[in-house]
Amino acid sequence: MDEERFNISLRRLLKHFGVTAQRDVEKAVHAALESGALTGREVLQARINMVVEGLPTDISIEGRIELA
């Protein structure tokens, strides 16, 4: 295995996911604020699940998104 190539491709995937996910969450939060579904003072629980085909273990990370 080429460690450098592996690390670069994994980092590229994670960066793409991070940028895309952040944009999507920001849009969803702004829409929820505009509709009144959120007040802007919430702490949102978040879970990220990653499945890599060919690997036996899924990766799950949980955290909080604080709006205020």
Buried (B, 14 or more C-beta within 10 A) or exposed (E): EEEEEEEEEEEEEEEEEEEEEEEEEEEEBEEBBEEEEBEEEBEBEEEEEEEEEEEEEEEEEEEEEEEE
